[in-house]
Amino acid sequence: MKTVAGKTVLITGGAMGLGKLFALNAVKERAANVVLWDINEAALKETATELEEFGGTVHTYLVDVSDTAAIKTSADAVNKDVGTVHVLFNNAGIVRGNSYFWEAALEAADQTMAINSTGVMHVAHAFLPGMIDSGEQCRMVNIASSAGLNAVPRMAAYAASKWAAIGFSDSVRLELEQAGHQHVKITTVCPSYISTGMFDGASKMFLTPILKPEDVVRDVWREMLKGGPFLITPWSSRLNVALVGAMPVKIRDRFLRAVGVYDSMANFHGHK
């Protein structure tokens, strides 16, 4: 796929942060339709207005992706009113941190799992059949996290949700290949902390900067178009994965503690 021109692009969490930037890219490439799902009604309207000023055809849906019934209802509406979704960004996500697991309310963990992993599965399930049946080049991008590649204290539920998202995403990629649906490609994205406000207060790690949203979107977009299976960013996160996989647990813990991974959430506070 060289461009999303003429295609329908759907983005969950599309009103702000990475989602808004993905939507802007789609409009710039003259996507036929840009479909935004978000729980923030005010931001959804504001972003839609901005995109329409750029010439985009924008459809907005107020959707809580932790609500599986709402996902189905909204997906049915999109399929009926807009048609086949060719490019799907599973971008919606939340993070809760700065406390040990046993100190936090279980409701926070339940919500984190519902949005970051179960919600991803339900959204994918709603649109994959249409992508397969279309016979056209289609893409799904699942935004996971480098926290799904190694343990991070003070964000156990978040790490669990992203580990689940990674396992799900890459497994379905292989299922599509086995079933012969080569026109549908899935890209699993694992960035470190991004300066969208979601990780405000998180500490920078050794050789691992807080990523700029624009840089992440540029790299994800390139990987999405070519149908690449995985994007781990920045390079130091890829190095960590390679090194940690070869280390005994005690050595791994010492290494990740030394480079700042294990203490990176000590002062986290996130969005106000």
C-alpha positions as CSV (number, residue, x, y, z in Angstrom):
1,M,0.0,0.0,0.0
2,K,1.5,3.3,-1.1
3,T,-1.2,5.6,0.3
4,V,-4.6,5.6,2.0
5,A,-6.1,7.7,-0.8
6,G,-9.6,6.6,-1.5
7,K,-9.8,4.3,1.5
8,T,-11.7,4.5,4.8
9,V,-9.6,4.9,7.9
10,L,-10.9,4.4,11.4
11,I,-9.1,5.5,14.5
12,T,-10.0,4.7,18.1
13,G,-9.0,7.4,20.5
14,G,-9.0,9.6,17.5
15,A,-9.7,13.0,19.0
16,M,-6.4,13.6,20.7
17,G,-2.7,12.7,20.8
18,L,-1.5,10.1,18.3
19,G,-5.0,9.4,17.1
20,K,-5.5,13.0,16.0
21,L,-2.2,12.9,14.2
22,F,-3.0,9.6,12.4
23,A,-6.3,11.3,11.3
24,L,-4.5,14.3,10.0
25,N,-2.2,12.1,7.9
26,A,-5.2,10.3,6.5
27,V,-6.8,13.6,5.5
28,K,-3.6,14.8,3.9
29,E,-3.4,11.6,1.8
30,R,-7.0,12.1,0.7
31,A,-8.6,9.2,2.4
32,A,-12.2,8.8,1.3
33,N,-13.5,8.7,4.9
34,V,-11.9,9.3,8.2
35,V,-13.8,7.8,11.1
36,L,-13.0,8.9,14.6
37,W,-14.0,7.0,17.7
38,D,-13.5,8.7,21.1
39,I,-15.0,9.0,24.6
40,N,-14.3,12.7,24.8
41,E,-17.2,14.4,23.0
42,A,-15.9,17.9,23.1
43,A,-12.5,16.9,21.7
44,L,-14.1,14.7,19.1
45,K,-16.1,17.7,17.7
46,E,-13.1,20.0,17.8
47,T,-10.9,17.6,16.0
48,A,-13.5,16.8,13.4
49,T,-13.9,20.5,12.6
50,E,-10.1,20.9,12.2
51,L,-9.9,18.0,9.9
52,E,-12.9,19.2,7.8
53,E,-11.1,22.5,7.4
54,F,-8.3,20.5,5.8
55,G,-10.8,19.0,3.4
56,G,-11.4,15.7,5.0
57,T,-14.7,13.7,5.1
58,V,-15.0,13.0,8.8
59,H,-17.4,10.8,10.7
60,T,-17.5,10.9,14.4
61,Y,-18.8,8.3,16.9
62,L,-18.9,8.7,20.7
63,V,-17.6,5.3,21.8
64,D,-16.3,3.9,25.1
65,V,-14.1,1.0,23.9
66,S,-14.4,-0.6,27.4
67,D,-18.1,-1.2,26.5
68,T,-18.3,-4.2,24.3
69,A,-21.9,-3.5,23.4
70,A,-21.1,0.0,22.4
71,I,-18.3,-1.3,20.1
72,K,-20.7,-3.6,18.3
73,T,-23.4,-0.9,17.9
74,S,-21.0,1.6,16.6
75,A,-19.2,-0.9,14.3
76,D,-22.6,-1.9,12.8
77,A,-23.3,1.8,12.2
78,V,-20.0,2.4,10.5
79,N,-20.4,-0.6,8.3
80,K,-23.9,0.6,7.3
81,D,-23.3,4.3,7.0
82,V,-19.7,4.5,5.8
83,G,-18.8,1.0,4.4
84,T,-15.8,-1.2,4.6
85,V,-13.0,0.0,6.9
86,H,-9.7,-0.5,5.0
87,V,-7.3,0.9,7.7
88,L,-7.9,0.5,11.4
89,F,-5.8,2.1,14.1
90,N,-6.5,0.5,17.5
91,N,-5.1,3.5,19.3
92,A,-7.4,4.1,22.3
93,G,-5.6,3.4,25.6
94,I,-5.2,4.4,29.3
95,V,-2.5,4.1,31.9
96,R,-2.7,4.0,35.6
97,G,0.4,4.0,37.7
98,N,2.5,5.3,40.6
99,S,1.2,2.7,43.0
100,Y,1.9,-0.9,43.7
101,F,-0.7,-3.4,42.4
102,W,-2.1,-4.3,45.9
103,E,-2.5,-0.6,46.8
104,A,-4.7,0.3,43.8
105,A,-8.4,-0.4,43.3
106,L,-9.1,-3.4,41.2
107,E,-11.6,-1.3,39.2
108,A,-8.6,0.5,37.7
109,A,-7.0,-2.7,36.6
110,D,-10.3,-3.9,35.1
111,Q,-10.7,-0.7,33.2
112,T,-7.1,-0.9,31.9
113,M,-7.6,-4.4,30.7
114,A,-10.9,-3.6,29.1
115,I,-9.6,-0.7,27.1
116,N,-6.1,-1.8,26.3
117,S,-6.6,-5.4,25.5
118,T,-10.2,-6.7,25.5
119,G,-11.4,-3.6,23.6
120,V,-8.7,-4.1,21.0
121,M,-9.9,-7.6,20.4
122,H,-13.6,-6.5,20.1
123,V,-12.8,-3.7,17.7
124,A,-10.7,-6.0,15.6
125,H,-13.4,-8.7,15.6
126,A,-15.9,-6.1,14.4
127,F,-14.0,-5.0,11.3
128,L,-11.7,-7.9,10.3
129,P,-14.4,-9.8,8.4
130,G,-15.1,-6.8,6.2
131,M,-11.4,-6.3,5.5
132,I,-11.1,-10.0,4.5
133,D,-14.1,-10.0,2.3
134,S,-13.1,-6.7,0.5
135,G,-10.2,-8.4,-1.3
136,E,-8.4,-5.0,-1.2
137,Q,-5.2,-4.1,0.6
138,C,-6.2,-3.5,4.2
139,R,-4.2,-2.7,7.4
140,M,-4.7,-2.9,11.1
141,V,-2.4,-1.2,13.5
142,N,-2.5,-2.1,17.2
143,I,-0.8,0.4,19.5
144,A,0.8,-1.7,22.3
145,S,3.8,-0.5,24.3
146,S,7.4,-1.4,25.2
147,A,5.9,-2.1,28.6
148,G,4.4,-5.2,27.1
149,L,7.9,-6.5,26.4
150,N,9.4,-6.3,29.9
151,A,8.1,-5.9,33.4
152,V,7.7,-2.3,34.8
153,P,7.0,-1.8,38.6
154,R,4.1,0.5,39.5
155,M,2.2,-0.2,36.3
156,A,1.5,-4.0,36.6
157,A,-2.0,-3.8,35.1
158,Y,-0.8,-1.6,32.2
159,A,2.1,-3.9,31.4
160,A,-0.3,-6.9,31.6
161,S,-2.8,-5.2,29.2
162,K,-0.1,-4.5,26.7
163,W,1.5,-8.0,26.9
164,A,-2.0,-9.3,26.1
165,A,-2.4,-6.9,23.2
166,I,1.0,-7.9,21.7
167,G,0.2,-11.6,22.0
168,F,-3.2,-11.1,20.5
169,S,-2.1,-8.8,17.7
170,D,0.8,-10.9,16.4
171,S,-1.1,-14.2,16.7
172,V,-3.9,-12.8,14.5
173,R,-1.3,-11.6,12.0
174,L,-0.1,-15.2,11.7
175,E,-3.7,-16.5,11.5
176,L,-4.3,-14.2,8.5
177,E,-1.2,-15.5,6.8
178,Q,-2.2,-19.2,7.5
179,A,-5.7,-18.6,6.2
180,G,-4.4,-17.1,3.0
181,H,-5.6,-13.5,3.6
182,Q,-2.4,-11.9,2.5
183,H,-4.1,-8.6,1.6
184,V,-4.8,-7.9,5.3
185,K,-1.7,-7.0,7.3
186,I,-1.4,-6.3,11.0
187,T,1.3,-4.1,12.5
188,T,2.0,-4.3,16.3
189,V,3.5,-1.1,17.6
190,C,5.6,-1.0,20.8
191,P,6.8,2.5,21.7
192,S,8.4,3.7,24.9
193,Y,7.0,6.7,26.7
194,I,5.5,9.4,24.4
195,S,5.1,13.1,25.2
196,T,1.3,13.2,24.6
197,G,0.6,14.0,28.3
198,M,-0.5,10.4,29.0
199,F,2.9,9.7,30.6
200,D,3.6,13.0,32.3
201,G,5.9,12.5,35.2
202,A,7.5,9.3,33.8
203,S,11.3,9.4,34.0
204,K,13.5,9.3,30.9
205,M,15.6,6.1,30.8
206,F,19.2,5.7,29.8
207,L,19.6,6.1,26.0
208,T,15.8,6.2,25.8
209,P,14.3,9.6,25.3
210,I,10.6,10.5,25.8
211,L,9.4,10.2,22.2
212,K,7.8,13.0,20.2
213,P,4.3,12.1,18.9
214,E,5.1,13.4,15.4
215,D,8.1,11.0,15.2
216,V,6.1,8.0,16.4
217,V,3.3,8.7,13.9
218,R,5.8,9.1,11.0
219,D,7.4,5.7,11.8
220,V,4.1,4.0,12.4
221,W,2.6,5.3,9.2
222,R,5.6,4.1,7.1
223,E,5.4,0.6,8.8
224,M,1.6,0.5,8.3
225,L,1.8,1.2,4.6
226,K,4.3,-1.5,3.9
227,G,2.5,-4.0,6.2
228,G,5.4,-4.5,8.5
229,P,4.7,-6.9,11.4
230,F,6.4,-5.1,14.3
231,L,7.6,-1.6,15.2
232,I,9.6,-1.3,18.4
233,T,10.8,2.3,19.0
234,P,13.3,3.8,19.8
235,W,16.3,1.7,18.9
236,S,17.3,1.4,22.6
237,S,14.0,-0.5,23.3
238,R,14.9,-3.0,20.5
239,L,18.4,-3.4,22.1
240,N,16.8,-4.0,25.5
241,V,14.6,-6.7,24.1
242,A,17.6,-8.5,22.5
243,L,19.7,-8.2,25.6
244,V,17.1,-9.0,28.2
245,G,16.0,-12.1,26.3
246,A,19.5,-13.6,26.8
247,M,19.9,-12.7,30.5
248,P,19.2,-14.8,33.6
249,V,16.4,-13.1,35.6
250,K,18.7,-11.7,38.3
251,I,21.1,-10.1,35.7
252,R,18.1,-8.8,33.8
253,D,16.7,-7.1,36.9
254,R,20.0,-5.5,37.7
255,F,20.4,-4.3,34.1
256,L,16.8,-2.8,33.8
257,R,17.2,-1.2,37.2
258,A,20.5,0.3,36.2
259,V,19.1,1.8,33.0
260,G,16.1,3.3,34.8
261,V,13.3,1.1,33.5
262,Y,12.3,-0.2,37.0
263,D,12.1,3.3,38.5
264,S,10.6,5.1,35.5
265,M,7.1,5.3,37.0
266,A,8.0,6.5,40.5
267,N,6.9,10.1,39.8
268,F,4.3,9.4,37.2
269,H,1.0,11.4,37.3
270,G,-0.3,11.4,33.8
271,H,-3.0,13.7,32.5
272,K,-4.4,16.2,35.0
